[in-house]
């Protein structure tokens, strides 16, 4: 029987069936023996605002927000965190005192994944190169700068999109064309692919990273396959790599803590559950 202390949260998106969030939060709910639930709710764009307000009125603690609602989530929030404001999108809503608090935990998930996956990595190690100029790139660039990266280079097929993003973030960020990547790799300590290239069903990411220093770390936010062609190439070159699955897992931590009152950890069992799910 559901008592007054039953805690409910969800993920909302359209479509929603591809979401791994129920596997992640379901694992932690079970692990910590929490009296609560986490479900996936499909909300088409025209129903998003009403749908979120319904969750609020039904006593939900909050929800994750996925495609295509991340920008709209900011618009309907009563309070917006600095990082969600800077990124221009929210992936986590927390309901408190009948108000909607919006946050974006993608960047912190990215950083914590690298820190867990590498004993020696730090954003301050040197220049970061980010492939892509979409929403994920925005969150990652913000997090790298916050964590002490001295410089970030954005490389994108459409250079004007990279330039727009660089202008937004200011003097520590610059933009180049994808064709110029090889020439700048000698200074790069963190190499990040934020595009969908290399994902199952997408074309391969065709890029030569052999000019990277031996101290560089290479990471890909794609996690299906878990070892992308980029990570394979990096491993053949003897470079340290971190796969993209951990970003998905670590970005879920702050929301879970806000909704259920326990700070969970990302462990090997959770990785296996999500990889198998």
C-alpha positions, 0 to 999 in steps of 0.5 A: 500500500502506498503511504504518504512517503511514497516518492514518484519521479519519471522521465518525459520525452517523445518518443520515450521507449528508447530511454534508459532512465527507468533502468538506472533509477529502478536499480537505485530504488531497489538497491536503497529499498526506497518506497517509490517509483520511476516511470517513462511517460510519453508526452508529445510537444503540444502536451508537454506543459500540461503534462508536467503540471499534471505531474506536479499536481499528482505529487511527483517529486520531479522528472527527467526531460529528454528529446524534444523537450529540453528547451521548453523545460526551461521556459516553463520553470519557475527557477533555473540553475546557472548551468541550465541557463548557460546551456539553454536546456534542462534535463532535470526538473525538481518540484518543490513547494509547487514550483518547478526548478530546472537544472542541466546535469549533462555536463556534470555527468560528463566530467564525473564519468571522466574522473571515474574512468581515469585516475590522471584526467583533469580538465586543467591538463590542457586544451580540450577539442570538442567535435560537434556544436549541438546541445550535448557540446554546449553542456560539455563545453560549459562543464569543461570551462567550469572545471578549469580547462584553459582552452576549448576548441570546437570543430564542426562540419558547419563552421558557423555553428561552431563559431556561434557557440565559441562566441557565446562562451567567450575568449577561452573558446575558439572554433575551427572547421572539421578539416583543420582538426589534425593540425591542432591536435598536438596541443590537445589533452582532452578529445571529445566526440559529441556528434552521433557519428559512430553510433549504431545506424549512423555513418562512422566518424572518419577522423585521424587522431594520430597527432594527439600527444600520448598524454591525451584522453579520448572520449565519445558520448556515443555508447552504442556501440560501447567501443566506437571506431574513435575509441578503437583508433585511440586504443590502437594509438595507446591513448587513454579512453573513456566510453560514453555510457558513464555520462548517461549514468552520472547525469542521473545522480543529482536528480535521484538525490533530489527526488529520493533523498539518497545520493547514489553511486555509479557501479559496475552492476548498473553499467551491466544492467544498462548495457543489457537493457 
